[in-house]
Amino acid sequence: METNNVTSLKAQTGSPAVAFQTSKPERTAYGVYFFGQSIIYMLLLNFHQIFLTDQGITAAAVATIFLVAKIWDAVNDPIFGVIIDRSKPKRGKFLPWIRWSIIPIAITTVLIFAMPASISLEMKIVWAMIAYLLWDLTYTLTDAPIFALTTAMTENIQERTVIISIGRVGGMIGTITIALGVPLLYPKIGWLATALAISVIGVIAKYPVTNLAQERVLSRKENAPSLGDIWKYLKGNKYLLIFYASMVVYSLTNTVLTLTPYFAVNNLGNPQAATTLLGITILPMLLLAAFTPALTKRFGKFNLYVFSIIFFIVFSVVIYFVGYENYPLFMLILVLRNLGAALTGILTFMFTPDCVEYGTFKTGERAEGITFSLQTFATKLMNGLSAAIALAGLAYFGFVEGAGAIQTPETLKGIWMMYSIFPVIGALLALPLLRMFKLRDDNVQVMAQANNGEITREEAFQLLPEEFHFKQI
């Protein structure tokens, strides 16, 4: 009888026809939320440093502000993860936090761009620091719970992939909207009005998921995890640590998004080219996101992820040696390089739910809060540090701040190097780390069934490789 059970389980975990637990409106609302999330996040990621340097703040000072924010993240992100896992709101584990965060992130976004032009440079730096730290905190409140929500919406691993893909599509539409719209909007109405309009749209887009989404998969453990339990969980979840270490290393030297506006203005001599370059950087993500569920089912997330990094490395080297004097050829190679970067970006956040299941299976603690807070921390860390490295690089190569400033040939060469081949360093260093990541989709599905009580651990061991045969620590 036990053999028959295991056989049926193999059929179940390998079947592409497992029924979805979520509704179409639910999944759509999830994607719309990420549209609202993305327009706010990408406004900061792509244009915050430009706003600050246009205000006369040096690139070195901006880099320092970003670094201080990452130190702040190291404190507040894990604490918030523990708070999520220990709290017991009446209307769900994650949805209440999502509801509470929508207005604060909009307010702090507007605050960043409300800096008075008449105040002294010192006061501008203080304003920028305080406003960004507040924004950074509210972003944690809005980001970690929405990603963790996927683990509560369904236990079906393929369905989670679909939901996250829909979220990425919504996010990419938001990213393209910002890339195309902001360069046209802020010269006409100013930074503050632009930030206010984007924040209002973001609030409207985020609210539907709070009413339509349902938390179906809940932790079966009655007692909230202690700080000791959280530490035990992190120590036991080696694949979570390995994956995010590789992700941060990969992203540290990926200075493309930060430098795109500077490259367009100074190297190409055309500020409007930034819109085209950002569009070419982002559009492949939107196109690939629609095919991601089918591609992951055919090739597996991990294989696709490694392939996308290698693809990005190859065409980064090619574009560096080809240069940008032949503009059509440069754009063609840029599109190819961005296909690799796009696929990497889409797949990255699909591994966190897998690490939740692995950590639960190994430690007995279902710590979605701390897991997705680590994801939020890693995301902000890699974007903040890569931006800081890019700005420090600009300072090193003698970049002159201020609208209309003339750059030296050495500065232009430095911008091109950091835009084209510099990202290869982090990508190459990430590959050895990824060789240690052994978690695969079929393993995760079995673990999810065991974690939810559908099968016993003994039955799960019959379906899993020996490296996953361990007692809960």
TORSEBA-855817 format. One record per residue (C-alpha): x negated, y negated, z. Coordinates in steps of 0.5 Angstrom, whole numbers, plus 500, padded with zeros to 3 digits. Example, Ala and Ser with C-alpha at 12.3 -4.5 7.8 and 13.67 -1.06 7.14 Angstrom:
2
    u    v    w
  475  509  516
  473  502  514
END
This chain:
473
    u    v    w
  500  500  500
  494  495  502
  491  496  495
  497  495  491
  498  488  496
  491  486  494
  492  488  486
  498  484  486
  495  478  490
  489  478  484
  495  478  479
  498  472  483
  491  468  484
  490  469  477
  497  467  474
  498  461  470
  505  461  471
  505  460  479
  511  455  480
  510  448  482
  512  445  488
  513  438  487
  518  434  482
  516  430  476
  518  424  480
  514  425  485
  508  426  481
  509  420  477
  509  416  483
  503  419  485
  500  416  479
  503  410  479
  500  409  486
  493  410  483
  495  404  478
  496  399  484
  490  402  487
  485  402  481
  487  394  479
  485  392  486
  479  396  487
  476  395  480
  477  387  481
  472  388  486
  468  393  483
  467  389  477
  468  382  478
  466  381  486
  459  380  485
  460  375  479
  465  371  483
  460  371  489
  454  369  484
  458  364  480
  459  361  487
  452  360  488
  450  366  492
  444  369  490
  444  376  487
  439  378  493
  444  375  498
  450  379  495
  446  385  495
  445  384  503
  452  383  504
  454  390  500
  449  394  504
  451  391  511
  458  393  508
  456  400  507
  453  400  514
  460  398  517
  463  404  513
  458  409  516
  462  407  523
  469  406  521
  470  411  516
  469  417  520
  473  414  526
  479  413  521
  478  420  519
  478  423  526
  484  418  528
  488  421  522
  487  428  524
  489  427  531
  495  423  530
  502  425  530
  506  420  526
  514  422  526
  515  422  518
  509  426  516
  501  426  517
  499  422  511
  505  418  508
  505  413  514
  498  411  514
  500  410  506
  506  405  508
  502  401  513
  496  400  509
  499  397  503
  500  390  505
  493  389  509
  489  391  502
  493  386  498
  492  380  504
  484  382  504
  483  382  497
  486  375  496
  482  373  502
  476  374  498
  477  370  493
  480  364  497
  473  362  499
  473  354  498
  468  351  493
  467  345  498
  464  349  504
  456  350  505
  452  356  502
  451  358  509
  459  358  510
  460  362  503
  455  367  505
  459  368  512
  466  368  509
  464  373  503
  461  378  509
  467  377  513
  472  378  508
  469  384  505
  468  387  511
  476  386  512
  477  389  505
  473  395  506
  476  397  512
  483  396  509
  481  400  503
  479  406  508
  486  406  510
  489  406  503
  485  411  500
  483  417  505
  491  418  506
  493  418  499
  488  423  497
  489  428  503
  496  427  501
  495  432  495
  493  438  500
  500  437  504
  504  436  497
  502  443  495
  498  449  496
  497  451  489
  490  449  487
  492  448  479
  498  444  481
  493  440  485
  489  439  479
  495  437  475
  497  432  481
  490  429  481
  489  428  474
  496  424  474
  493  420  479
  486  419  475
  491  417  469
  494  412  473
  487  409  475
  484  409  469
  490  405  466
  489  400  472
  482  400  470
  483  398  463
  488  393  465
  483  390  469
  477  390  464
  481  387  459
  486  382  463
  481  379  468
  476  376  463
  482  373  459
  486  371  466
  481  368  471
  478  362  466
  485  360  465
  488  360  472
  482  361  477
  480  367  481
  485  366  487
  491  366  482
  488  372  479
  487  376  485
  494  374  488
  497  376  481
  493  383  481
  495  384  489
  502  383  488
  503  388  482
  499  393  486
  503  392  492
  509  394  488
  506  400  484
  504  403  491
  511  403  494
  515  409  490
  510  414  493
  512  413  500
  519  414  498
  518  420  493
  513  424  496
  514  430  501
  509  433  505
  510  441  505
  504  444  507
  502  442  514
  497  445  519
  499  451  523
  495  448  529
  499  445  534
  493  442  538
  490  436  535
  482  437  533
  478  434  538
  471  430  537
  467  437  538
  472  441  533
  471  435  528
  463  436  529
  464  444  528
  468  443  522
  463  438  518
  457  443  520
  461  449  518
  463  446  511
  456  446  508
  460  445  501
  463  439  503
  456  436  505
  453  439  499
  458  436  494
  458  429  497
  450  429  497
  450  430  490
  455  425  488
  452  420  492
  445  421  489
  448  422  482
  451  415  483
  445  411  486
  442  409  480
  449  409  476
  448  401  475
  452  401  469
  459  398  471
  456  393  475
  451  390  470
  456  391  464
  458  383  465
  451  381  465
  449  385  459
  454  382  455
  453  375  457
  445  375  457
  443  381  452
  449  381  447
  450  373  448
  457  374  448
  461  374  454
  467  377  451
  463  383  449
  464  385  457
  471  387  455
  469  391  449
  464  395  453
  468  396  459
  474  398  455
  469  403  452
  466  405  458
  473  407  461
  478  409  455
  475  416  455
  477  417  462
  484  416  460
  484  420  454
  480  426  457
  484  426  464
  490  428  460
  486  435  458
  483  436  464
  488  441  467
  487  445  461
  480  444  460
  479  446  468
  483  452  467
  479  455  461
  472  453  463
  473  452  471
  472  445  474
  464  446  476
  462  448  469
  465  442  466
  462  438  472
  455  440  471
  456  440  463
  459  433  463
  452  430  467
  448  434  462
  451  430  457
  451  424  460
  443  425  461
  442  426  454
  446  420  451
  443  416  456
  436  417  454
  438  417  446
  441  410  447
  435  407  451
  431  409  445
  436  407  440
  437  400  443
  442  395  441
  440  391  435
  444  396  431
  450  394  434
  455  399  431
  450  405  432
  449  402  439
  457  403  440
  457  410  437
  452  412  442
  455  409  448
  462  412  447
  459  419  447
  455  417  453
  461  415  456
  465  421  455
  460  425  459
  461  419  465
  468  420  464
  469  427  465
  464  427  471
  469  421  474
  475  425  473
  473  431  476
  469  429  482
  475  428  487
  478  435  485
  473  438  489
  475  435  496
  481  439  496
  477  445  495
  473  444  501
  479  443  505
  481  450  504
  474  452  505
  473  449  511
  479  451  514
  478  458  512
  471  458  515
  472  454  522
  480  455  523
  480  447  523
  484  444  518
  481  437  518
  484  433  512
  483  426  515
  476  427  516
  474  430  509
  478  425  505
  475  420  510
  468  422  508
  470  422  500
  472  415  501
  466  413  505
  462  417  499
  465  413  494
  464  406  497
  457  408  499
  455  410  492
  459  404  489
  456  399  494
  449  402  494
  449  402  486
  451  395  486
  446  393  491
  441  396  487
  443  393  481
  443  386  484
  436  387  487
  434  390  480
  436  383  477
  433  379  483
  426  383  482
  426  382  474
  427  374  476
  435  373  474
  437  366  475
  444  365  478
  449  360  476
  454  360  470
  450  358  463
  443  360  466
  438  362  461
  434  368  462
  427  370  461
  425  376  456
  422  380  462
  429  379  465
  433  381  459
  428  388  458
  430  389  466
  437  389  465
  437  393  459
  433  398  462
  438  399  468
  444  399  464
  441  404  459
  436  409  462
  436  408  469
  442  412  471
  438  418  469
  434  418  475
  440  420  480
  443  425  475
  437  429  474
  436  429  482
  443  431  483
  443  438  479
  438  441  484
  443  440  489
  449  442  485
  446  449  484
  447  450  491
  455  449  491
  458  456  490
  465  455  491
  470  456  485
  477  455  483
  479  463  484
  475  463  491
  479  457  493
  486  460  491
  485  466  496
  483  462  501
  489  457  501
  493  463  501
  490  466  507
  490  459  511
  497  458  510
  499  465  512
  501  469  506
  495  474  506
  491  476  512
  483  475  512
  482  482  511
  486  482  505
  482  475  503
  476  479  504
  477  484  499
  478  478  494
  472  474  495
  465  475  494
  461  477  500
  458  470  502
  465  468  504
  466  474  509
  465  471  515
  468  470  522
  471  463  524
  466  459  527
END
